[in-house]
Amino acid sequence: MSMKSAPRLTLYLLLAPAILWLGLLIVLPHVEILILSFSERVAPRVYAFGFGNYLEFFTEPLYWRTFARTAIMSILVTALTLVLAFPIALYIARVARGRAKAMLLLLCLLPFWVSELVRTLGWMMLLRETGVISYVLRAVGLADQPVELLYNDGAVILGLVYGGLLFMIVPLANALESLEQAVVEAGFDLGGSRWTVLRRIVIPHAMPGIVAGSIIVFMLTVGNFATPVLLGGKNGLWFTEQIYAQFITRFNWPQGAAFGMLLLLLSSAIVWAGLRLTGQSLGTTLKQA
Amino acid sequence: MAHSTDLDLVNIVKRFGSHAAVNDVSFSVAPGEFFSILGPSGCGKTTLMRMIAGFEHPTSGDIRIRGRSMIGVPANKRPVNMVFQSLALFPMMSVGENVAYGLICRGVSRAEAAERASRMLERVGLKGFGERRVTALSGGQRQRVAIARCLVLEPTLVLLDEPLGALDLKLREHMKIELKQLQATFNTTFAYITHDQSEALVMSDRIAVMNQGRFEQVGSPRELYHDPATPFVASFVGEANKWRGEATSAAGGSIAVRLPTGAVIQGQGTVADKETLAFVRPEAIALAQDSSALSGLPNRFEGRVSAVLFDGANSSLLIDADGFEQPIRAVLPQAGPLAGIRVGAPVHVGWTANAMKVFAA
């Protein structure tokens, strides 16, 4: 073996796990799903190429309405998460010092030591008709009969925002931390109000973090399954449920594959639109995340 | 109504816990004056500046701008603007937006703000730079943007917090002159803080020397240099030979100091204590090849050159003289019979009693 090819071989060996992982678990299944999505069942166990699965999506209102609802609610959840996370991240990055900062980040991280399913079940215990909140409301006399807080859009949004918060706080806090204190002071010194400094200096500086956090939260939300199912019940109507139903309940894999591709297209399109709208590039955003 | 001073600090004290960062400081700055606060790092000058800007609040005392007390007035409502040490330009804005920022904060329309910003950029020599990113500017240009951003607001007072610190030597020398010229053209009052005595001496009308939270002396650059009021000022401002000794006789302002080796030197000062410190500037030391040339001087010693420190116009000689534990520093003559003097050469040194300032240690 020549001296030159040895480092090259090392490089390939080091890259091998990543390439295998990408190839076998991401690229290959997606190619398979893409092919699957274009096959129509013409007779039992007989499949032919066709766009029927995609046509089905557009002709059946339940499907595309669920799809649109998932997109709109995910955007709403992302926006709510951003609004809630911004002051928290601002506090962690610019006010808290030393141990307090580490403690606060740990507090944000702590719920993630428990599985998502258990956390969601926790919300169910709080929100259900016989749950803690309902009980407290009755005990203080604000309600005269059990209150059902589960199985509505509010509960779904609450659960999704809760699940996304950490993934918004971390990139935001990172972005805000790199803002030089003197730049903020200069903003005040030249006559800026708190609002002006926030709008013209802090937010533009945090933009890569905002976009990075939003992309992560949006992706997690759109693709979430447990939270809408458990907290929304029959009213959850999340698009992932449709995919699940096609694959598992109806055993119509081609239809499920088509839905999967549509969901991938949707999230890609919205991420692209978000990047264009904020004038950020994927590169700077990924650095922030 | 015009006020006779732009800035007055009255008995300002700032404590952090039990430590007094600024301890009972009072001074006034006249309109159009270039006033510097000179001191070593940690002397409290930055705290003082931040109190004037409104980022820190004095524990006691009053800050008045054109006679109006600034206590309780937030930073964004004070007629004071600051050039930060790091400059703190807004990287998310263009050069023009940086300069227009303050005007827009005041409610000036965008079009007018842009117009005034571009006129201001022209005055500081950055015509046509409005559209550029601040990251695309050189150190000197960034400096000018930082100053333009303040001056466009026509503040009563501009505060400058060691803005030349980050520049390289050549540019720093150049910016010193440029800052002074800008200040003269705009006729704005500048308060400048620095630990670099040369910056303060070159640019200022008056300098306050600050040490451990207090002002040691306030005066013109010449006064500080030639007539230091305290041993700290004598050693901090400019170069000086410093000797510790005992006062032996004092009469009518002149004083004799006996060094630990027994040598006696004559100087000026009124000292009650026995322990004294004596200071002589290197340029006040006269050099000669034979002692007769120095016969009129009360302090005359014989020695040998121990080192030649060549540094262009700042070159100096170190001379080991009889009776002195440390070498005496003198300016290297660049012309005349001693111009080519080398290490080991015998030389006579002397100085007048006026040139030596004696303080209680």
Interface residues (C-beta under 8 A of the other chain):
Chain A: E180 A182 V183 E185 A186 G187 F188 D189 L190 G191 G192 S193 T196 R200 I201 P204 H205
Chain B: A53 G54 F55 P74 A75 N76 K77 V80 N81 M82 F84 Q85 S86 A88 L89 F90 P91 M92 M93 Y101 G102 C105 R106 R149 C150 L153
